[in-house]
Amino acid sequence: DTEVTQTPKHLVMGMTNKKSLKCEQHMGHRAMYWYKQKAKKPPELMFVYSYEKLSINESVPSRFSPECPNSSLLNLHLHALQPEDSALYLCASSQLSGQYYGYTFGSGTRLTVV
Amino acid sequence: DQQVKQNSPSLSVQEGRISILNCDYTNSMFDYFLWYKKYPAEGPTFLISISSIKDKNEDGRFTVFLNKSAKHLSLHIVPSQPGDSAVYFCAALPLRGNEKLTFGTGTRLTIIP
């Protein structure tokens, strides 16, 4: 299995809703990431988990709450989002062994906040 | 502060010709560079990478060149094919901390049949 699987592929939510994005990989990667991509912009790093611990939070608003239940799963809990949070949310994973490896990205969740 | 820049937002190339995509970076701590290809509504797909100790890496139709003194890298695609039409991002990793991948601004490549 060489994939990162993200669900759902599309999500529409109201500003008072609570929803979660899910990400799963079975490549044995010990680092997992959340990126946000707006139209015609590069992906921007939000969070990094290394060995199931949050290692980087790029000053993301608290209405985004990440969770890493185990080494294969990564969630992003969403609450009280704003319309400007509408974007493509990408999950990625990579090895962490002192050497460089290419990240593997999921196909993303297209989020629309109404 | 955009530490990785791709100054050409778009590029059109005739099928069969060479496509050259350029990328510049400002952070001298970047040590490893990657190119990703992205189709709309999909995640980026890894293409090719290069370490700062090399100046060239080749994989099939894709070759990446690194000029460390100029803080410049380029991706060559030969021959270009219609399926190569996509947005291409260069990305960089620092010497220590291979967790923080910084993306360039992207170049939309269109291959003309």
Interface residues (C-beta under 8 A of the other chain):
Chain A: V4 Q6 A31 Y33 K40 K41 P42 P43 E44 L45 V48 S50 S55 I56 L88 L90 A92 S94 L96 Q99 Y100 Y101 G102 Y103 T104 F105 G106 S107 G108 R110
Chain B: D31 Y32 L34 Y36 A41 E42 G43 P44 T45 F46 S49 S51 F89 L93 N98 E99 K100 L101 T102 F103 G104 T105 G106
